[in-house]
Amino acid sequence: MLPTPERQVCSADTYPRKAYCIIRSSQTQAEHQFSAGCYFYTQKRVDFDTFNTRKDDTMAKAKYSKNSRGEYETKIWDGTYNADGSKHRKRLVSKKSSADLERQVNQLKNDVENGQYVQGTDVTFLEYARSWLLTKKAAREMNTRKMYENIIETHLSFLEDVRLCDIRNSHFQLAINNALDKPRTCEQIEVTFKQIMKMAVADNYIGIGMYDKICADISLPKYIKKEKRPLTPEEKEAISKADFTNREKAFIYIIYSCGLRRGEALALSKFDFKSVGGKYSVSITKTLIFPKNTSEIKQMPKSDHGFRSVPIPDTTAAFLKEYISTLPGTYLFTCRDGSNMTHSAYVKMWASIVKKINYAAGGTDTFPVVSGLTAHIFRHNYCTNLCYQVPAISIKKIAQLMGDTEKMVLDVYNHIMEEKEDAAAVVNDVLAI
């Protein structure tokens, strides 16, 4: 029985010169038979005289062959996909050797497996960010889109010459550092930047591993939210005394008594008001937005929670009923020509409202006693007053009336419920022996 290839040692002294290898292939080995009857492992026919002097790598067949330009070349899947769903293959080239190309192949495979691969692209970060805003955020609420746009154009514009595939953790941190004096802006930069990079992962421009490296260990300044305030007693008293026009009064009464968002109130038509059993309510199904220098009615509220019916206090309902009867058109708040209220028209109306409240409160243009008053403060005042009525009204119901989630109401107004609690009295009444 012939010795196995692993144990047989062949030399020029043992076997006749000019012996040649004859290759016979199987699934697991290339069996080489010499005329003398011994076996070798090799990949090509060799002259016995030179067998001992050749190195193993020169004996082995090169894994990759040269192209017409004398380069070693191959294509390998880089873990990404083309627009048609087919696998995207990256061309790798080496002018050195097949072994060098193989090292490139192994490195790419390792990067793909570990999520470190970055697909080469000439698109800049700023170009891609603008594309993200157009394609992914077109349906978002107007104020949200404006925030994203401001962050991109103001705080991320310094990346206009940096390719998307070259973005690193240092770029992210630098964007944050440039706005350290504005903690809230830093939070917005973080949210915007991460969402842009997440889409880059989805578009196969970067691997998930690269995303983790870019977005990890970012230092943010601590942001303390400003406490929202309701209306002051002086402001409440001034509202009932102020010399409003009927349109101004209608707007104030609605946001005060119903807690509507500004856009929800400005989008109201006479058909949104209903009376059932002598009780009036208003249906919220749309909102007015101000895209650029125009205005339009968006046939849906800010969120799905925004669809709701809100009861109207009797005194407010009586005034609104009379006001609606005098309207020539459908909508409650319009420009003089009957068109949708523009942003500039709203700003002018609100400035007039604040001025009249200030006068009614005893202030002047030179020495105002009312300042910082916004429409949202009226909405906050509405919710605050309802929260003080818990448990007569539930948090769930308050959230429904506000067009918000219960979590949002609790996050913002939980301190009010805590103020109402008298733990000592409850313990004394319930647990006394």
C-alpha positions in Angstrom: 0.0 0.0 0.0 1.3 3.4 -1.0 2.0 5.9 1.8 -0.4 8.8 2.3 0.6 12.2 0.9 0.8 13.6 4.4 3.5 11.2 5.4 5.4 10.6 2.2 8.7 12.6 1.8 10.0 12.7 -1.7 13.4 14.0 -2.8 15.6 13.9 -5.9 17.7 11.3 -4.2 14.8 8.9 -3.7 13.1 8.9 -7.1 14.2 9.1 -10.7 14.9 12.5 -12.2 12.5 13.9 -14.7 9.6 12.5 -12.9 6.4 14.5 -13.5 3.3 15.1 -11.6 0.0 13.9 -13.0 -3.0 15.7 -11.5 -6.1 13.8 -10.5 -8.8 15.8 -8.8 -11.4 14.9 -6.1 -13.7 16.8 -3.8 -11.1 17.2 -1.1 -7.7 16.9 -2.7 -5.5 16.9 -5.8 -3.9 13.5 -5.9 -0.5 13.6 -7.7 1.1 10.4 -8.7 4.8 10.1 -9.6 6.2 7.3 -11.7 7.9 6.0 -8.7 4.5 5.6 -7.0 4.6 8.3 -4.3 2.0 11.0 -3.9 2.3 14.8 -3.7 -0.1 17.8 -3.2 0.4 20.5 -5.8 -1.7 22.5 -8.3 0.3 22.1 -11.5 2.6 19.9 -13.5 6.2 20.4 -12.3 9.6 19.2 -13.3 11.0 17.1 -10.6 14.5 18.6 -11.0 13.2 22.0 -9.9 10.5 20.8 -7.4 12.6 21.3 -4.3 13.9 24.7 -5.2 10.6 26.4 -5.9 8.6 28.3 -3.2 5.1 27.2 -2.4 3.5 30.5 -3.6 5.1 30.2 -7.0 3.9 26.7 -7.3 0.3 27.6 -6.5 -2.0 28.9 -9.2 -2.8 32.6 -8.8 -6.3 33.1 -7.5 -6.9 36.2 -9.6 -5.7 36.6 -13.2 -4.5 39.8 -14.9 -6.7 41.8 -17.2 -5.7 43.3 -20.6 -4.0 46.2 -18.7 -1.8 43.9 -16.7 -3.8 44.5 -13.5 -5.3 42.0 -11.1 -9.1 42.6 -11.0 -12.3 41.3 -9.5 -15.8 42.4 -8.5 -17.3 41.6 -5.1 -20.6 42.4 -3.5 -20.2 45.3 -1.0 -23.4 44.6 1.0 -25.4 47.2 -0.8 -28.1 47.1 -3.5 -28.8 48.9 -6.7 -32.0 50.8 -7.3 -33.5 47.8 -9.1 -32.8 45.5 -6.1 -29.8 43.8 -7.6 -26.6 43.4 -5.6 -24.1 46.2 -6.0 -20.6 44.9 -6.8 -17.5 46.9 -6.1 -14.5 46.7 -8.5 -11.2 46.0 -6.8 -7.9 46.3 -8.6 -4.3 45.6 -7.7 -1.2 46.4 -9.8 1.0 44.4 -7.5 -0.1 40.8 -7.3 -3.0 38.4 -6.9 -2.2 38.1 -3.2 -2.5 41.8 -2.7 -5.9 41.8 -4.4 -7.0 38.9 -2.2 -6.1 41.0 0.9 -8.3 43.8 -0.5 -11.2 41.3 -1.0 -10.8 40.0 2.5 -10.8 43.5 4.0 -13.9 44.5 2.2 -15.7 41.3 3.2 -14.7 42.0 6.8 -15.9 45.7 6.6 -19.3 44.6 5.1 -19.7 41.9 7.8 -19.0 44.3 10.6 -21.1 47.2 9.2 -18.0 49.3 8.6 -18.2 49.6 4.8 -18.8 53.0 3.2 -20.0 53.1 -0.3 -18.0 55.6 -2.3 -20.1 58.6 -3.5 -19.3 62.2 -4.5 -22.6 63.5 -3.1 -21.8 66.0 -0.3 -23.4 65.8 3.1 -25.3 69.1 2.6 -26.7 67.9 -0.8 -27.9 64.7 0.8 -29.4 66.5 3.8 -31.4 68.7 1.5 -32.6 65.6 -0.3 -33.6 64.0 3.0 -35.6 67.1 3.9 -37.5 67.0 0.5 -38.1 63.2 0.3 -38.6 62.2 3.9 -40.1 65.1 5.7 -42.5 66.5 3.1 -45.5 65.4 5.0 -44.4 66.7 8.4 -46.1 69.6 10.2 -44.9 73.0 8.8 -43.2 74.2 12.0 -41.3 70.9 12.2 -40.1 71.2 8.6 -39.0 74.8 9.3 -36.9 73.6 12.2 -35.2 70.9 10.2 -34.5 73.4 7.4 -33.1 75.9 9.8 -30.7 73.3 11.3 -29.5 72.2 7.9 -29.0 75.6 6.4 -27.7 77.3 9.5 -25.9 74.7 11.6 -24.9 72.0 9.1 -24.0 74.2 6.1 -20.3 74.1 7.0 -20.3 70.5 5.7 -21.2 71.6 2.1 -17.8 70.4 0.8 -17.6 67.2 2.8 -18.6 64.1 1.0 -21.3 62.0 2.7 -19.0 59.0 2.8 -16.3 61.1 4.5 -18.5 62.2 7.4 -17.0 61.3 10.8 -17.8 61.7 14.5 -15.7 64.9 14.7 -18.0 66.6 12.2 -21.0 65.8 14.3 -19.4 67.1 17.5 -18.2 70.3 15.8 -21.8 71.1 14.7 -22.8 70.7 18.4 -19.8 72.7 19.6 -20.7 75.6 17.4 -24.0 76.0 19.2 -23.1 75.2 22.8 -24.6 78.4 24.0 -28.0 77.2 22.7 -28.8 73.9 24.4 -32.2 73.5 22.7 -30.6 74.1 19.3 -28.0 71.4 20.1 -30.8 68.9 20.7 -32.3 69.8 17.4 -29.0 69.4 15.7 -28.6 66.0 17.2 -32.0 64.8 16.1 -31.6 66.2 12.6 -28.1 64.9 12.0 -29.0 61.4 13.3 -32.1 61.1 11.1 -30.1 62.2 8.0 -27.4 59.5 8.7 -30.1 56.9 9.4 -31.4 57.5 5.9 -27.9 57.2 4.6 -27.8 53.7 6.1 -31.1 52.8 4.5 -29.8 54.1 1.2 -26.7 51.9 1.6 -24.3 54.8 1.5 -22.9 53.8 4.9 -23.0 50.7 7.0 -24.8 50.5 10.4 -21.4 50.1 12.0 -20.2 53.4 10.6 -23.4 55.0 11.8 -22.7 53.8 15.3 -19.1 55.2 15.1 -20.2 58.6 13.8 -23.1 59.1 16.2 -21.5 57.7 19.4 -20.2 59.6 22.4 -21.5 63.0 21.4 -21.3 65.6 24.2 -24.4 67.8 24.5 -25.0 70.8 26.9 -27.7 70.2 29.4 -31.0 71.7 28.3 -33.5 72.9 30.8 -36.9 73.5 29.4 -38.4 76.9 30.1 -41.5 76.5 32.3 -44.6 77.3 30.4 -46.9 79.9 32.0 -50.7 80.3 31.9 -52.3 83.7 31.7 -51.8 86.0 34.7 -54.8 87.2 36.7 -54.1 90.7 35.3 -54.2 89.4 31.7 -57.4 87.4 32.3 -59.1 90.5 33.6 -57.8 92.7 30.8 -59.3 90.3 28.2 -62.8 91.0 29.3 -62.1 94.8 29.2 -60.1 95.1 26.0 -61.6 97.0 23.0 -61.3 94.1 20.5 -62.8 94.1 17.0 -65.3 91.3 16.5 -62.8 89.2 14.6 -60.1 89.7 17.3 -62.7 88.9 20.0 -63.8 85.7 18.2 -60.2 84.5 17.9 -59.4 85.2 21.5 -62.6 83.6 22.8 -61.9 80.4 20.8 -58.3 79.9 21.9 -59.2 80.8 25.5 -62.4 78.7 25.8 -61.4 75.8 23.6 -57.6 75.5 23.8 -57.1 75.3 20.1 -53.8 75.6 18.4 -53.3 78.8 16.3 -53.5 77.0 13.0 -56.6 75.0 14.1 -58.5 78.2 15.1 -57.5 80.1 11.9 -58.8 77.2 9.7 -62.3 77.2 11.3 -65.4 77.5 9.0 -69.0 78.2 10.0 -69.7 74.5 9.3 -67.4 73.3 12.0 -69.8 74.5 14.7 -72.7 72.3 15.9 -75.5 72.4 18.4 -76.9 69.3 20.0 -79.5 69.6 22.8 -78.6 73.3 23.2 -74.9 72.5 23.8 -72.4 73.9 21.2 -69.2 72.2 20.1 -66.6 72.7 17.4 -65.1 70.0 15.2 -61.3 70.1 14.6 -60.5 68.5 11.2 -58.0 70.8 9.6 -55.3 73.5 10.2 -54.0 76.6 8.5 -50.3 76.5 7.6 -48.0 79.2 6.3 -45.6 77.7 3.7 -43.1 80.3 2.7 -45.0 83.5 1.9 -48.4 81.8 1.3 -51.1 80.1 3.3 -53.2 77.0 2.8 -55.7 74.9 4.6 -54.3 71.5 5.4 -57.2 69.0 5.5 -55.9 67.3 8.7 -54.7 68.4 12.1 -51.1 68.2 13.4 -51.6 64.5 14.3 -54.2 61.8 14.3 -55.0 62.8 17.9 -55.9 66.3 16.5 -59.3 65.0 15.1 -61.7 65.9 17.9 -64.8 67.7 19.0 -64.4 70.3 21.7 -67.3 71.7 23.8 -67.8 75.5 23.8 -68.9 77.4 27.0 -72.3 79.0 26.7 -71.1 82.6 26.8 -68.5 82.0 24.1 -71.1 80.1 22.0 -73.6 83.0 22.2 -71.0 85.4 20.8 -69.7 83.1 18.1 -73.2 82.4 16.9 -73.8 86.1 16.4 -70.4 86.6 14.9 -70.8 83.8 12.3 -74.2 85.2 11.2 -72.4 88.4 10.0 -69.8 86.6 7.9 -70.0 87.0 4.1 -68.0 83.9 3.4 -67.3 80.4 4.9 -64.2 80.9 7.1 -64.1 82.8 10.4 -60.8 84.4 9.9 -59.7 85.8 6.5 -57.9 88.7 4.9 -60.0 91.7 3.8 -60.5 90.2 0.3 -61.9 87.0 1.8 -58.8 84.9 1.1 -57.0 82.7 3.6 -55.3 84.7 6.3 -51.6 85.1 5.5 -48.8 85.0 8.0 -48.3 88.8 7.8 -52.0 89.4 8.3 -52.0 87.1 11.3 -48.9 88.9 12.8 -50.7 92.2 12.4 -53.9 90.9 14.0 -52.0 89.4 17.0 -50.0 92.6 17.5 -53.3 94.5 17.7 -54.7 92.0 20.2 -51.7 92.2 22.5 -51.6 96.0 22.4 -55.3 96.2 23.4 -54.8 93.7 26.3 -51.8 95.8 27.5 -53.9 99.0 27.4 -56.7 97.3 29.3 -54.3 96.1 31.9 -53.1 99.7 32.5 -49.9 99.5 30.4 -48.7 101.9 27.7 -46.5 101.6 24.6 -43.6 103.0 26.6 -44.2 101.0 29.8 -46.1 97.8 28.9 -47.4 95.5 31.6 -48.2 92.7 29.3 -45.3 91.1 27.3 -44.4 87.8 25.8 -48.0 86.9 25.2 -48.5 84.2 22.5 -51.5 82.3 21.3 -49.9 79.1 22.8 -50.1 80.6 26.2 -53.9 80.6 25.9 -53.8 76.9 25.0 -51.5 76.3 28.0 -53.9 78.2 30.2 -56.8 76.1 28.9 -55.1 72.8 29.8 -53.8 74.1 33.2 -57.3 75.1 34.3 -58.7 71.7 33.3 -55.9 69.8 35.1 -56.9 71.6 38.3 -60.4 70.0 37.9 -59.0 66.4 38.1 -60.7 64.0 39.1 -63.9 65.7 38.0 -62.3 65.4 34.6 -59.8 62.6 33.7 -56.4 63.0 32.1 -57.6 60.9 29.3 -60.4 63.3 28.5 -58.1 66.3 28.9 -55.8 64.8 26.3 -58.7 64.2 23.9 -59.8 67.8 24.2 -56.3 69.0 23.6 -55.6 66.7 20.7 -52.6 65.3 22.5 -51.6 62.0 24.1 -52.0 61.3 27.8 -48.3 61.0 28.1 -47.8 64.5 26.7 -50.3 66.0 29.1 -48.7 64.2 32.1 -45.2 65.2 31.1 -46.1 68.9 30.9 -48.8 69.2 33.6 -48.0 66.5 36.2 -46.8 69.2 38.6 -50.3 70.6 38.7 -51.7 67.3 39.9 -49.0 67.1 42.5 -49.9 70.5 43.7 -53.5 69.4 44.2 -52.5 66.4 46.2 -52.8 66.6 50.0 -51.1 63.3 50.9 -51.2 64.0 54.7 -54.9 64.6 54.6 -55.6 61.4 52.6 -53.4 59.3 54.8 -55.1 60.7 57.9 -58.6 60.1 56.5 -58.0 56.6 55.0 -55.4 55.0 57.2 -56.1 56.4 60.7 -56.7 53.7 63.3 
